[in-house]
């Protein structure tokens, strides 16, 4: 299908069948959750000889019409368009992701998120971080408030105008002993995710970082091929040649990590069956050393 971008195609892509005459919190929570459970967080284009562009129509065609996922500069950019089309008061913000190697936030804004105001209350919507740091529903923009979700307890903390997102998680229980000491296993109870200010941003503010993230040899996204999709019980992830199914077990205080190595021959099938992704070009998986955990 071609033609203008439209909400109906997007709603079909995420399996949303409700009414959207009223831009209220319940509808926002539902489409946010449906998005992260239908559209993967992935950077596979970078490893298929393709290029990620910050052009809404190109993103719509890729993510909605060609059943792909995308990274934050695609998914959250698209989600911002959806929210505005639906009548939500939406502002684009820029965030700096925490780097546990330097134990600080990156120097430049490298993550795009959306602030949504409903009846005078502000929320942070982010449909594209992936793995265990992915929020299912928007977070209230209230400093210090514990906001429990499936992945753990999220908190936004206002540090003199710089807001920090962190999460208290559970202990990982790795089922396959081969992965007991894998760098992909996050053993920290509290994870600092990113920080942001409430200064409005525009698409053009991200053009340069969009190029850097897919060309710089030290970028996480050139070092690793990543595909992650939230499920009703946890999430699935393919990082390089490691396929993981993670099940949240809050009643036991653990996350079950079922991890295994897959071969090049299995990649296409895993992407199709586990993420509903069919690539047009051949993927060259990558798993070089970089600061990344599930």
Secondary structure, 3 states (H helix, E strand, C coil): CCCCCCHHHHHHHHCCCCCCCCCCHHHHHHHHHHHHHHCCEECHHHHCCCCCCCCHHHHHHHHHHCCCCECHHHHHHHHHHHHHHHCCEEEEEEEEEEECCCCEECCCCCEEEEEEEECCEEEEECCCCCHHHCCCCCEECCECCCEEECCEEEEEEEECCEEEEEEECCEEEECCHHHCCCCCCCCCCEEEEEEECCCCCCHHHHHHHHHHHHHCCCCHHHHECEEEEECCCEEEEEECCEEEEEEEECCCCEEEEEEEECCHHHHHHHHHHHHCCCCCCCCCCCECCCCCCC
